Amino acid sequence: MEYYKLPQSDLTVSKIALGCMRISGKSVEEVEELVKTALDLGINFFDHADIYGGGKSEEVFGEVLKRHPEYRAKMILQTKCGIVPGKRYDFSKEHILQCVNDSLKRLNTDHVEILLLHRPDALCDPQEVAEAFDELYQAGKVKYFGVSNHTPLQIELLKKYSKYPLIINQLQLSIVHSVMIDSGLNMNMKEAFAQDKDGGVLDYCRLNDITIQPWSSIQASWAEGTFIDHPDYQKLNDVMQEIANKYHVTKPTIAIAWLLRHPAKMQPIVGTTSPIHLKEISEACKIQLTRQEWYDLYLASDKPLP
Ligand SMILES: NC(=O)c1ccc[n+]([C@@H]2O[C@H](COP(=O)([O-])OP(=O)(O)OC[C@H]3O[C@@H](n4cnc5c(N)ncnc54)[C@H](OP(=O)(O)O)[C@@H]3O)[C@@H](O)[C@H]2O)c1
């Protein structure tokens, strides 16, 4: 595994992180094996959210930490708050504080390294968020803060009031779902791909040392599921397979290598619950796709380039 220092922090993180959204249905033993595999591979970053499995993901992970308290010192834990299932969004101070307390309890830890605001809240009062951040930081419950699915201006608004830097923006990104890359490449063209749907979030994050954490990196969409071996993405699968053969790895590994090849130094959050898949995917760190391979993969997902 390769590591780097997360900009605006003193955290040294693995290039690939493990997302824990899908572990809620797994037994403690299964998650124990997954976490041990991750740590053995050198993955030290684990992504959570209060809502994953209605809290069950954090709970089962916390059970693993109860069995293996020695794991905690090897881990950087990140969780998120702000989505209230069925009701939508809540960035109120009261809600943020309550969420973190509940997450810490479920995770069996007294602090998380990073807290993210999960998805923008139209009623967000940035002053109130800043107060919540300050209370959490002062109490030693959260070391760093960030956001997920936020536009540059939403981040600027939060930054205006927060004493603490926002170090992460977690965003959906894959070869197939590459909205933040498409608009830049198709700049000033008439086609729909030229539309800037995110306020230039990719360049904004790079300019401001905010690390992008791609999520759902092998998913086409919620409805379609993964694009790996999906009949609607035959051309892409053919190109992935060809490149995978060259590097003696699997297709999902190439999909992650495609993200790592981007010079923005993104940290993909991979969501597998399978130790075997995780081992395969972690090989992506060793691969440096050529410029041509990167563009071949982009074009194979049926996106136009001027
Ligand atoms: N911030 C946000 O709004 C947001 C939204 C969604 C997710 N996330 C975060 O991002 C993480 C990743 O999201 P995701 O789970 O949708 O991402 P993903 O890594 O694209 O998808 C993982 C899913 O693909 C399956 N899969 C099928 N074949 C696979 C293969 N050969 N290798 C690996 N996986 C394969 C996995 O099954 P197996 O388990 O059987 O491998 C798993 O169900 C989540 O855990 C969460 O932490 C954040």
The ligand as a MOL file (V3000), in Angstrom:
LIG
                    3D

  0  0  0     0  0            999 V3000
M  V30 BEGIN CTAB
M  V30 COUNTS 48 52 0 0 0
M  V30 BEGIN ATOM
M  V30 1 N -20.8010 10.4200 0.5080 0
M  V30 2 C -21.7920 9.7960 -0.0790 0
M  V30 3 O -22.8430 10.3670 -0.4000 0
M  V30 4 C -21.6340 8.3260 -0.3330 0
M  V30 5 C -22.5980 7.6190 -1.0820 0
M  V30 6 C -22.3940 6.2530 -1.2870 0
M  V30 7 C -21.2780 5.6270 -0.7760 0
M  V30 8 N -20.3690 6.3340 -0.0290 0 CHG=1
M  V30 9 C -19.1500 5.7060 0.5300 0
M  V30 10 O -18.4300 5.1290 -0.5210 0
M  V30 11 C -18.2090 3.7490 -0.2590 0
M  V30 12 C -18.1720 2.9980 -1.5490 0
M  V30 13 O -19.4460 3.0720 -2.1890 0
M  V30 14 P -20.0360 1.8060 -2.9360 0
M  V30 15 O -20.1160 0.6810 -1.9900 0
M  V30 16 O -21.2530 2.2050 -3.6730 0 CHG=-1
M  V30 17 O -18.8270 1.5650 -3.9530 0
M  V30 18 P -18.2460 0.4820 -4.8950 0
M  V30 19 O -16.8910 0.1450 -4.3990 0
M  V30 20 O -18.3900 1.0960 -6.2490 0
M  V30 21 O -19.2200 -0.7880 -4.8420 0
M  V30 22 C -19.0580 -1.8510 -3.9740 0
M  V30 23 C -20.0940 -2.8860 -4.3780 0
M  V30 24 O -19.7110 -3.4590 -5.6530 0
M  V30 25 C -19.7120 -4.8740 -5.5020 0
M  V30 26 N -18.8030 -5.5920 -6.3750 0
M  V30 27 C -19.1910 -6.4300 -7.3480 0
M  V30 28 N -18.1350 -6.9990 -7.9350 0
M  V30 29 C -17.0380 -6.5290 -7.3150 0
M  V30 30 C -15.6620 -6.7660 -7.4940 0
M  V30 31 N -15.1960 -7.6300 -8.3990 0
M  V30 32 N -14.7970 -6.1060 -6.7070 0
M  V30 33 C -15.2700 -5.2520 -5.7910 0
M  V30 34 N -16.5770 -5.0050 -5.5740 0
M  V30 35 C -17.4730 -5.6430 -6.3350 0
M  V30 36 C -19.3650 -5.0940 -4.0610 0
M  V30 37 O -19.7420 -6.4090 -3.7240 0
M  V30 38 P -18.8270 -7.2850 -2.7140 0
M  V30 39 O -19.0910 -6.7130 -1.3670 0
M  V30 40 O -19.3460 -8.6640 -2.8810 0
M  V30 41 O -17.4050 -7.1330 -3.1510 0
M  V30 42 C -20.1620 -4.0210 -3.3700 0
M  V30 43 O -21.5140 -4.4270 -3.2530 0
M  V30 44 C -19.3290 3.3470 0.7030 0
M  V30 45 O -18.9860 2.2150 1.4950 0
M  V30 46 C -19.4340 4.5920 1.5390 0
M  V30 47 O -18.4320 4.5740 2.5280 0
M  V30 48 C -20.5300 7.6780 0.1700 0
M  V30 END ATOM
M  V30 BEGIN BOND
M  V30 1 1 1 2
M  V30 2 2 2 3
M  V30 3 1 2 4
M  V30 4 1 4 5
M  V30 5 2 4 48
M  V30 6 2 5 6
M  V30 7 1 6 7
M  V30 8 2 7 8
M  V30 9 1 8 9
M  V30 10 1 8 48
M  V30 11 1 9 10
M  V30 12 1 9 46
M  V30 13 1 10 11
M  V30 14 1 11 12
M  V30 15 1 11 44
M  V30 16 1 12 13
M  V30 17 1 13 14
M  V30 18 2 14 15
M  V30 19 1 14 16
M  V30 20 1 14 17
M  V30 21 1 17 18
M  V30 22 2 18 19
M  V30 23 1 18 20
M  V30 24 1 18 21
M  V30 25 1 21 22
M  V30 26 1 22 23
M  V30 27 1 23 24
M  V30 28 1 23 42
M  V30 29 1 24 25
M  V30 30 1 25 26
M  V30 31 1 25 36
M  V30 32 1 26 27
M  V30 33 1 26 35
M  V30 34 2 27 28
M  V30 35 1 28 29
M  V30 36 1 29 30
M  V30 37 2 29 35
M  V30 38 1 30 31
M  V30 39 2 30 32
M  V30 40 1 32 33
M  V30 41 2 33 34
M  V30 42 1 34 35
M  V30 43 1 36 37
M  V30 44 1 36 42
M  V30 45 1 37 38
M  V30 46 2 38 39
M  V30 47 1 38 40
M  V30 48 1 38 41
M  V30 49 1 42 43
M  V30 50 1 44 45
M  V30 51 1 44 46
M  V30 52 1 46 47
M  V30 END BOND
M  V30 END CTAB
M  END
